[in-house]
């Protein structure tokens, strides 16, 4: 099930803004409980797998009282490893490695090399570091030593693991389980499908939905027809691994020398309904389809983040156009499973980024319904035909790097993803429901980001994870319109 562990050691971590000494108890590789069938050793990546950003997606769950007198940390870890090994029989791509081909493309080798599993101990109580919250330092990616990040790509010297799990215990008995999978292998829906199945095995319930690994379902057409694609390019991505720590490069690309930060905000269900009602009142036409919660929230955040951005911008050149005349784009990630009639349980990437375009002046000075309409129109264009065209477009590019243009954003754009319907709070591993669960990615430079999560307070309530440069975040927190809706956490 697991290979021999590496030696124990101590390391430094910044958790909740506090620098701590942590103890890495052990690092092992967890293999599938049964070998993967020979015919599945090489699993072809679909063109939708190849077009996503080569990074890790991460989720963190906190469980209060997981460790107690009746249940040791060793017992917790043992149960997680055993159930993970059994889950990897079904989700064997997560036990494999991404390998670089001679032509520059990446293949998925399902060789049962194993998921990286890290056990960590912190000598503080969870409350001492601000309580349960996103903590990217506990994702395990740094301890796994996979590279600098945020881009993680295999090279000629090192293959890339596809799954990293870190389990961290706190002095109070709370445990954090961080699960990070390579985005090339799976999108958010499939990643959460895996965690749900793993938790079902851990509790003895059995998997409720068997994964489908048939990536031929997303094969390109013959002949290909890429005519509908927009918002994607083959331009090389900025060197985000350098940008994230270089203030001068940040200034060159994004207009801000401040590093990016992620802050959490709460949005209660009554306010969500009020936002939706307000946007719909502005429509005025009875025969127009009403705005959804996602459209109303996205519109308000596009406006608020644009104000925070433009208030900070100055230019020495008098001929430079006013900042609020800059083009701004809103990228909304759209799931294509229903649009393409994919079978339930398909495991992989079936997402694209819909792109709404306007000027900063128009976004700030029009009613929220203006931005909501642009977002709706962009998402409506991302239908089944668009997904098929995107698959064909990647095929036509061959070995050229293909990606959404949000990766190349230079400070005027927003990217949003909604995970509010993912069952993050139903993922139990035998020691109760999680007290907090959310995406756990580190702050990213260049682009303003929105990740909407479900809330521990129940259906309809949401948590917003907002990614901004530190100076823009400070201005956002001072925005009266924003503060009338979002509550800081």
URWO-V416144 format. One record per residue. N is the residue number from 1. RES is the residue in three letters. PHI is phi in whole degrees, -180 to 180 (none if undefined). PSI is psi in radians with two decimals (999 if undefined). Layout:
((N	RES	PHI	PSI) (N	RES	PHI	PSI))
//
This chain:
((1	UNK	none	-0.75) (2	UNK	-136	2.50) (3	UNK	-81	3.04) (4	UNK	-62	2.43) (5	UNK	-76	2.74) (6	UNK	-78	2.93) (7	UNK	-66	2.60) (8	UNK	-72	2.74) (9	UNK	-168	2.98) (10	UNK	-111	2.62) (11	UNK	-147	2.95) (12	UNK	-107	2.38) (13	UNK	-134	2.58) (14	UNK	-104	1.98) (15	UNK	-123	2.12) (16	UNK	59	0.56) (17	UNK	81	0.05) (18	UNK	-111	2.26) (19	UNK	-82	2.18) (20	UNK	-131	2.69) (21	UNK	-91	2.22) (22	UNK	-119	2.69) (23	UNK	-113	2.05) (24	UNK	-85	1.93) (25	UNK	-71	-0.86) (26	UNK	-166	2.77) (27	UNK	-130	2.17) (28	UNK	-132	3.00) (29	UNK	-111	2.20) (30	UNK	-101	2.13) (31	UNK	-102	2.78) (32	UNK	-59	2.54) (33	UNK	-65	-0.40) (34	UNK	-132	2.54) (35	UNK	-65	2.55) (36	UNK	-73	2.43) (37	UNK	-59	2.52) (38	UNK	-58	-0.61) (39	UNK	-70	-0.23) (40	UNK	-104	0.17) (41	UNK	-62	-0.70) (42	UNK	-114	1.94) (43	UNK	-103	2.04) (44	UNK	-66	2.39) (45	UNK	-81	2.44) (46	UNK	-79	2.91) (47	UNK	-67	-0.43) (48	UNK	-76	-0.44) (49	UNK	-69	-0.66) (50	UNK	-77	-0.29) (51	UNK	-95	-0.13) (52	UNK	-82	2.84) (53	UNK	-69	2.26) (54	UNK	-77	1.34) (55	UNK	-136	-3.11) (56	UNK	-101	2.42) (57	UNK	-96	2.41) (58	UNK	-134	2.46) (59	UNK	-129	2.47) (60	UNK	-125	2.39) (61	UNK	-121	2.41) (62	UNK	-113	2.39) (63	UNK	-129	1.98) (64	UNK	-73	2.46) (65	UNK	67	0.35) (66	UNK	-65	-0.61) (67	UNK	-103	2.25) (68	UNK	-151	-3.09) (69	UNK	-63	-0.53) (70	UNK	-86	-0.24) (71	UNK	-144	1.91) (72	UNK	-78	2.89) (73	UNK	-64	-0.62) (74	UNK	-62	-0.64) (75	UNK	-67	-0.74) (76	UNK	-60	-0.86) (77	UNK	-65	-0.73) (78	UNK	-60	-0.74) (79	UNK	-66	-0.69) (80	UNK	-66	-0.73) (81	UNK	-66	-0.77) (82	UNK	-63	-0.82) (83	UNK	-69	-0.59) (84	UNK	-64	-0.76) (85	UNK	-59	-0.70) (86	UNK	-71	-0.65) (87	UNK	-66	-0.60) (88	UNK	-68	-0.29) (89	UNK	-63	-0.69) (90	UNK	-84	-0.64) (91	UNK	-108	0.94) (92	UNK	-61	-0.43) (93	UNK	-59	-0.46) (94	UNK	-81	-0.05) (95	UNK	-105	0.08) (96	UNK	-100	-2.83) (97	UNK	-138	2.48) (98	UNK	-83	2.29) (99	UNK	-127	2.49) (100	UNK	-87	2.26) (101	UNK	-88	2.90) (102	UNK	-63	-0.50) (103	UNK	-86	0.07) (104	UNK	95	-0.21) (105	UNK	-81	2.85) (106	UNK	-111	2.43) (107	UNK	-115	2.76) (108	UNK	-105	1.99) (109	UNK	-100	1.86) (110	UNK	-87	1.29) (111	UNK	-102	0.18) (112	UNK	59	0.48) (113	UNK	-63	-0.45) (114	UNK	110	2.62) (115	UNK	-82	2.47) (116	UNK	-77	2.21) (117	UNK	-126	2.10) (118	UNK	-119	2.35) (119	UNK	-112	2.17) (120	UNK	-128	2.60) (121	UNK	-131	2.32) (122	UNK	-116	2.30) (123	UNK	-87	0.62) (124	UNK	-133	2.79) (125	UNK	-81	2.68) (126	UNK	-59	-0.64) (127	UNK	-64	-0.46) (128	UNK	-70	-0.31) (129	UNK	-113	0.42) (130	UNK	94	0.11) (131	UNK	82	-3.11) (132	UNK	-65	2.25) (133	UNK	-166	3.08) (134	UNK	-65	2.33) (135	UNK	-141	1.51) (136	UNK	-66	-0.35) (137	UNK	-69	-0.25) (138	UNK	-99	0.17) (139	UNK	-69	-0.41) (140	UNK	93	-0.18) (141	UNK	-67	-0.64) (142	UNK	-70	-0.75) (143	UNK	-66	-0.53) (144	UNK	-74	-0.27) (145	UNK	57	0.99) (146	UNK	-97	-0.01) (147	UNK	127	-3.13) (148	UNK	-75	-0.64) (149	UNK	74	2.98) (150	UNK	-82	-0.09) (151	UNK	-93	2.31) (152	UNK	-126	1.87) (153	UNK	-129	2.46) (154	UNK	-68	2.75) (155	UNK	-135	-2.98) (156	UNK	-68	-0.32) (157	UNK	-100	-0.42) (158	UNK	-142	2.21) (159	UNK	-77	2.84) (160	UNK	-111	2.08) (161	UNK	-59	2.67) (162	UNK	-106	-0.14) (163	UNK	-145	2.29) (164	UNK	-128	2.25) (165	UNK	-122	2.30) (166	UNK	-126	2.26) (167	UNK	-112	2.11) (168	UNK	-120	2.23) (169	UNK	-101	2.54) (170	UNK	-109	2.81) (171	UNK	-59	-0.51) (172	UNK	-80	-0.10) (173	UNK	101	-0.13) (174	UNK	-71	2.63) (175	UNK	-131	2.39) (176	UNK	-109	2.25) (177	UNK	-113	1.93) (178	UNK	-105	2.21) (179	UNK	-120	2.09) (180	UNK	-125	2.12) (181	UNK	-119	2.62) (182	UNK	-72	2.28) (183	UNK	-62	-0.47) (184	UNK	-61	-0.46) (185	UNK	-88	-0.63) (186	UNK	-158	2.59) (187	UNK	-89	-3.03) (188	UNK	-62	-0.69) (189	UNK	-63	-0.81) (190	UNK	-71	-0.65) (191	UNK	-61	-0.74) (192	UNK	-71	-0.54) (193	UNK	-59	-0.77) (194	UNK	-63	-0.85) (195	UNK	-62	-0.69) (196	UNK	-61	-0.79) (197	UNK	-64	-0.73) (198	UNK	-59	-0.79) (199	UNK	-67	-0.60) (200	UNK	-64	-0.73) (201	UNK	-64	-0.71) (202	UNK	-62	-0.56) (203	UNK	-95	0.04) (204	UNK	82	0.18) (205	UNK	-81	-0.44) (206	UNK	85	2.67) (207	UNK	-70	2.25) (208	UNK	-85	-0.36) (209	UNK	-143	1.94) (210	UNK	-74	2.33) (211	UNK	-71	2.60) (212	UNK	-111	2.12) (213	UNK	-107	0.33) (214	UNK	-81	1.54) (215	UNK	-75	-0.14) (216	UNK	-66	-0.26) (217	UNK	-64	-0.33) (218	UNK	-113	0.54) (219	UNK	-70	2.60) (220	UNK	-69	2.80) (221	UNK	-82	2.84) (222	UNK	-130	1.90) (223	UNK	-81	2.76) (224	UNK	-72	2.65) (225	UNK	-136	1.58) (226	UNK	-91	0.37) (227	UNK	-68	-0.36) (228	UNK	-89	-0.14) (229	UNK	-74	2.32) (230	UNK	-146	2.72) (231	UNK	83	0.17) (232	UNK	-126	2.69) (233	UNK	-153	3.00) (234	UNK	-108	0.22) (235	UNK	-66	2.47) (236	UNK	-63	2.46) (237	UNK	-69	2.61) (238	UNK	-57	2.68) (239	UNK	-74	1.44) (240	UNK	-63	-0.50) (241	UNK	-64	-0.52) (242	UNK	-88	-0.71) (243	UNK	-59	-0.66) (244	UNK	-63	-0.32) (245	UNK	-126	0.09) (246	UNK	-114	1.87) (247	UNK	-65	-0.61) (248	UNK	-69	-0.67) (249	UNK	-68	-0.66) (250	UNK	-59	-0.74) (251	UNK	-64	-0.74) (252	UNK	-63	-0.77) (253	UNK	-87	-0.72) (254	UNK	-114	-0.05) (255	UNK	77	0.12) (256	UNK	-139	2.35) (257	UNK	-90	-0.07) (258	UNK	-80	2.48) (259	UNK	-71	2.76) (260	UNK	-76	2.62) (261	UNK	-136	2.79) (262	UNK	-119	2.20) (263	UNK	-118	2.62) (264	UNK	-104	2.48) (265	UNK	-137	2.57) (266	UNK	-102	2.51) (267	UNK	-132	1.92) (268	UNK	-81	2.80) (269	UNK	-64	-0.55) (270	UNK	-67	-0.70) (271	UNK	-68	-0.65) (272	UNK	-57	-0.78) (273	UNK	-66	-0.68) (274	UNK	-64	-0.71) (275	UNK	-61	-0.79) (276	UNK	-65	-0.74) (277	UNK	-63	-0.74) (278	UNK	-63	-0.76) (279	UNK	-64	-0.67) (280	UNK	-73	-0.53) (281	UNK	-64	-0.58) (282	UNK	-71	-0.38) (283	UNK	-65	-0.86) (284	UNK	78	-0.42) (285	UNK	-96	2.18) (286	UNK	-69	-0.48) (287	UNK	-89	0.08) (288	UNK	-92	2.36) (289	UNK	-61	2.34) (290	UNK	-68	2.64) (291	UNK	-69	2.56) (292	UNK	-85	2.96) (293	UNK	-60	-0.74) (294	UNK	-62	-0.71) (295	UNK	-68	-0.73) (296	UNK	-66	-0.76) (297	UNK	-65	-0.76) (298	UNK	-62	-0.71) (299	UNK	-63	-0.81) (300	UNK	-62	-0.73) (301	UNK	-70	-0.63) (302	UNK	-61	-0.76) (303	UNK	-64	-0.86) (304	UNK	-65	-0.74) (305	UNK	-71	-0.53) (306	UNK	-68	-0.73) (307	UNK	-62	-0.76) (308	UNK	-63	-0.56) (309	UNK	-76	-0.84) (310	UNK	-72	-0.52) (311	UNK	-67	-0.34) (312	UNK	-97	-0.08) (313	UNK	-96	2.30) (314	UNK	-135	2.63) (315	UNK	-138	2.41) (316	UNK	-79	-0.42) (317	UNK	-82	2.04) (318	UNK	-65	-0.42) (319	UNK	-83	-0.12) (320	UNK	-68	2.36) (321	UNK	-62	2.61) (322	UNK	-53	2.43) (323	UNK	-57	-0.62) (324	UNK	-76	0.02) (325	UNK	-94	-0.01) (326	UNK	-65	2.55) (327	UNK	-73	2.36) (328	UNK	-126	2.46) (329	UNK	-120	2.54) (330	UNK	-119	1.99) (331	UNK	-98	2.09) (332	UNK	-113	2.17) (333	UNK	-80	2.24) (334	UNK	-117	2.30) (335	UNK	-84	2.31) (336	UNK	-106	0.18) (337	UNK	-61	-0.85) (338	UNK	-71	-0.62) (339	UNK	-65	-0.52) (340	UNK	-104	0.11) (341	UNK	55	0.77) (342	UNK	-72	2.57) (343	UNK	-67	2.60) (344	UNK	-60	2.41) (345	UNK	90	0.03) (346	UNK	-57	2.28) (347	UNK	-111	2.00) (348	UNK	159	-2.74) (349	UNK	-104	2.19) (350	UNK	-137	0.97) (351	UNK	-132	2.70) (352	UNK	-140	2.92) (353	UNK	-107	1.96) (354	UNK	-77	2.50) (355	UNK	-124	2.01) (356	UNK	-99	2.46) (357	UNK	-129	2.39) (358	UNK	-158	-2.95) (359	UNK	-107	2.75) (360	UNK	-63	-0.62) (361	UNK	-62	-0.79) (362	UNK	-67	-0.67) (363	UNK	-66	-0.73) (364	UNK	-75	-0.61) (365	UNK	-99	-0.13) (366	UNK	-96	2.89) (367	UNK	-66	2.74) (368	UNK	-55	-0.48) (369	UNK	-63	-0.45) (370	UNK	-65	-0.89) (371	UNK	-65	-0.69) (372	UNK	-62	-0.66) (373	UNK	-66	-0.74) (374	UNK	-62	-0.73) (375	UNK	-66	-0.74) (376	UNK	-61	-0.79) (377	UNK	-62	-0.72) (378	UNK	-65	-0.77) (379	UNK	-68	-0.58) (380	UNK	-66	-0.56) (381	UNK	-70	-0.38) (382	UNK	-84	1.10) (383	UNK	-95	-2.97) (384	UNK	-60	-0.69) (385	UNK	-65	-0.63) (386	UNK	-66	-0.77) (387	UNK	-60	-0.74) (388	UNK	-64	-0.66) (389	UNK	-67	-0.66) (390	UNK	-66	-0.74) (391	UNK	-58	-0.76) (392	UNK	-66	-0.68) (393	UNK	-62	-0.77) (394	UNK	-62	-0.67) (395	UNK	-63	-0.73) (396	UNK	-66	-0.57) (397	UNK	-70	-0.35) (398	UNK	65	-2.21) (399	UNK	-87	0.04) (400	UNK	-67	2.54) (401	UNK	-67	2.18) (402	UNK	-119	2.28) (403	UNK	-162	2.81) (404	UNK	-66	2.50) (405	UNK	-69	-0.18) (406	UNK	-64	-0.40) (407	UNK	-65	-0.53) (408	UNK	-99	0.31) (409	UNK	-60	2.50) (410	UNK	-121	0.72) (411	UNK	105	-0.06) (412	UNK	-115	0.11) (413	UNK	-118	2.86) (414	UNK	-131	2.41) (415	UNK	-121	2.33) (416	UNK	-131	2.48) (417	UNK	-137	2.47) (418	UNK	-115	2.04) (419	UNK	-111	0.36) (420	UNK	-66	-0.33) (421	UNK	-101	0.05) (422	UNK	-79	2.46) (423	UNK	-82	0.94) (424	UNK	-61	-0.56) (425	UNK	-91	0.07) (426	UNK	-102	0.12) (427	UNK	-91	1.62) (428	UNK	-105	2.59) (429	UNK	-121	0.34) (430	UNK	104	0.05) (431	UNK	-135	0.77) (432	UNK	91	3.00) (433	UNK	-74	2.62) (434	UNK	-68	2.51) (435	UNK	-86	-0.36) (436	UNK	-155	2.46) (437	UNK	-151	2.39) (438	UNK	-170	2.93) (439	UNK	-59	2.66) (440	UNK	-136	0.64) (441	UNK	-78	2.64) (442	UNK	-73	2.83) (443	UNK	-60	2.50) (444	UNK	-116	2.45) (445	UNK	-78	2.97) (446	UNK	78	-0.87) (447	UNK	-111	2.53) (448	UNK	-80	2.29) (449	UNK	-123	2.57) (450	UNK	-130	2.22) (451	UNK	-131	1.95) (452	UNK	-94	2.21) (453	UNK	-118	2.74) (454	UNK	-68	2.82) (455	UNK	-114	2.63) (456	UNK	-66	-0.25) (457	UNK	-79	-0.04) (458	UNK	113	3.04) (459	UNK	-55	2.45) (460	UNK	93	-0.49) (461	UNK	-83	2.61) (462	UNK	-138	2.74) (463	UNK	-119	2.25) (464	UNK	-102	2.17) (465	UNK	-102	1.95) (466	UNK	-110	2.27) (467	UNK	-109	1.99) (468	UNK	-145	2.82) (469	UNK	-65	2.69) (470	UNK	-59	-0.68) (471	UNK	-69	-0.67) (472	UNK	-69	-0.63) (473	UNK	-63	-0.69) (474	UNK	-63	-0.73) (475	UNK	-69	-0.65) (476	UNK	-62	-0.74) (477	UNK	-66	-0.32) (478	UNK	-96	0.02) (479	UNK	-80	2.02) (480	UNK	-59	-0.70) (481	UNK	-65	-0.72) (482	UNK	-64	-0.78) (483	UNK	-68	-0.36) (484	UNK	-74	-0.21) (485	UNK	-116	-0.82) (486	UNK	-101	2.40) (487	UNK	-106	2.16) (488	UNK	-67	2.51) (489	UNK	-113	999))
//
